[in-house]
């Protein structure tokens, strides 16, 4: 072959890589930092999708709710919160805030729960 197409391929691929870096935040480090922050919070966080399934659970929530994270991903809230009826009702009734008590092993524990819908930049629920 007479012609070397390498410069042409580089000429096409470099602008695409630059576009991906800036437009889609390719190699962005923020998700890694966010994950570490969420996992190290002392407040329990449970992320639920629009189909009422568990999407993520941080370490604190795992300890509070006495559950195994991996087994519960994808579980419906009705199955997940069966031991926590106050939380289940809060989510079903779409309440934003709840104070409740839960008796476990003969001890009464007092909790606060906050429900925050997550929206994307176009204000659509995620």
N, C-alpha and C positions, 0 to 999 in steps of 0.2 A: 504494500500500500504506500502510495506517495505522500499522503498527508497525515500529519500527526494531529489527532483530534483531542489530545489532552488539554491544550489551552482552551478549546471551546467548551469542554466538559467543566473545567474549572470556572470558566466565565459564567456558566449557567448555575453551577452548584453553590458557589460562594454567595451570590445574592440570596439564594434560597435559605442557606444556613443563617445568614445575617437576619433575614426576615423572621425565621423561626426563633432566633435568639431574642429579638426585641418584641415581636408581635405576640408570640405564645409563651414568652418567658422560659424558653428552653434552658435547662440547667439552673433554674432559679433555686436559691437556697432557702427561701422563706418557708416552704412546706416542711423542711427538715426541722427548722427552729420551732415552728408552730407545733409540730408533733411532740417535740421534747418539752415544750412549755405545758401543753395540755396534759401530758403524761405525769408531770411533776406537780401539778396543782393538788392542793389538799381537798378541794371541792370536787365532788363526784360529777362527772359529765357523761350523759348518755345522749348519743345522736340518733335521731329517728327520722326515717325518710317519709315521703308523702304517702306511702302505702302502709304506714304504721309498723315498719320493721326496724329492728335495731341495726344501725349501721356501724357504730363505734361506741366503745365504752373505755373511759380512762381508768387508770389503776385505782384511784380513790373510789370511784363508783363500784368497781369490782369488789373492793373490800367492804364497802357499805352494804351493797346488795347481796354479798356473798355468792358471787357467780363466777363462772369461768368465761373470760372474754371470747375466746375462739368458738366455743360451743354456742354462744348466744348471738353471734352475728347472723343476721337474717331472720331472727325469731320475731314473731309478731308481738306487739306490746301486751296483748291479752294473755299470751303464754308466758311472757317474760315477767310481768308485774303481778302474777297471780298471788304472790305472797305479800305484795304491797298494794292493796286495793285503793288506798288514798292516792297514790301516784297514778295508777291506772285511770281512776275517775277524773283526776286532774287533766290528763291527756285527752281522754274521750270528750270531756266537756270543754276542752280548749281554754282552761283557766290559765292565767299568767303566773299566779303566785299562790302558794299553799303552805300553811304551817300545819304540821300534824305530828302525832306521836305513834310510835310503833313499839309493841312489846315483844322482846326477844329474849329467850332464856330467863324469863322472870324479871328482866330489867326493862324499864320504860325509857325509850330514847326519843328525843325531840328533834324534829327535822324541819328545814325550810326547803321548798322546791320552787324553782323559777323556770318557766318555759319561755324560751326565746326563739321565735321563728328566724331561720337564716335565709337571707335573700341575696341574690346575685346583684351585679351592678345595674341590671335592668329592672330591679325590684320584683323579680319572680322568686317564689319560694323554691328552695332547693330541697 
